[in-house]
Structures are given as structure tokens and as C-alpha cells.
Amino acid sequence: MKRDSHIFGVILALIIPVAAALIFSGINYLTGSQLHVLKYLPDSGIILLSLAMNLIAMRYYLVKYKLEKTGRAILAVTFVLFLLYFLFLHEKGINIIPFN
């Protein structure tokens, strides 16, 4: 979608990590338990990977579409989410994502 607003950027920055976390945890479940290929990735690693997907969306909106408000909102929310991650979840044995 091509909308240049802060609210759209905030909503996008909150939806992308949730969807990415569900996809990554499903892949983690399939490769770990069904295919016996890899060991399980901890939930904190899945959360960090899903937060990094916002950086791709931010670059996409800032560089390709040149939508400054949306890109800056994604950047701001991503910064806050990374800060919360490192304050509360880093190196803790959490289990908040399904499929584990």
C-alpha cells in the first residue's frame, strides 16, 4: 500500500513482526520436529529475527516509495521494539511463541 502517514507506519511496524514471528516459528517447528534438520531456535532469536523484518519494510518505504512519514514511523516503532527486546527479553528463557 502506498499511504504516507505516521499511523499507517505504526500499524505496519506492529503487524510485520507478529506475522514474521508466526512464520519463523512454524519453520522452526517444521525443521526441528518434523524434518529433524536443525535444532530449535530459541524464542528470543525468533523475536529478534521478526523485528529485523521491519528494517526491510522501512528501507522499502523510504527508498523505493519515498514515503517519509511511513518510513520514519516504522523506524521509530522498530527502535522502541528493539529497545524493549534488549531490556526485557534478551538472554531469558522465554516461551511465548506457539509450536514449541
ChimeraX attribute file (.defattr): number of C-alpha atoms within 10 A of each C-alpha:
attribute: neighborCount
match mode: 1-to-1
recipient: residues
	/A:1	6
	/A:2	10
	/A:3	13
	/A:4	17
	/A:5	15
	/A:6	17
	/A:7	14
	/A:8	18
	/A:9	26
	/A:10	20
	/A:11	14
	/A:12	19
	/A:13	26
	/A:14	17
	/A:15	12
	/A:16	16
	/A:17	22
	/A:18	15
	/A:19	13
	/A:20	19
	/A:21	22
	/A:22	17
	/A:23	14
	/A:24	20
	/A:25	23
	/A:26	16
	/A:27	13
	/A:28	22
	/A:29	20
	/A:30	16
	/A:31	15
	/A:32	16
	/A:33	14
	/A:34	9
	/A:35	9
	/A:36	11
	/A:37	11
	/A:38	12
	/A:39	11
	/A:40	16
	/A:41	14
	/A:42	17
	/A:43	22
	/A:44	20
	/A:45	15
	/A:46	20
	/A:47	23
	/A:48	18
	/A:49	15
	/A:50	21
	/A:51	24
	/A:52	16
	/A:53	17
	/A:54	24
	/A:55	17
	/A:56	11
	/A:57	18
	/A:58	24
	/A:59	16
	/A:60	14
	/A:61	23
	/A:62	18
	/A:63	11
	/A:64	9
	/A:65	15
	/A:66	14
	/A:67	18
	/A:68	17
	/A:69	19
	/A:70	27
	/A:71	28
	/A:72	19
	/A:73	22
	/A:74	27
	/A:75	21
	/A:76	17
	/A:77	19
	/A:78	22
	/A:79	15
	/A:80	10
	/A:81	17
	/A:82	17
	/A:83	12
	/A:84	12
	/A:85	16
	/A:86	12
	/A:87	9
	/A:88	9
	/A:89	17
	/A:90	15
	/A:91	11
	/A:92	10
	/A:93	10
	/A:94	11
	/A:95	11
	/A:96	10
	/A:97	17
	/A:98	11
	/A:99	13
	/A:100	15
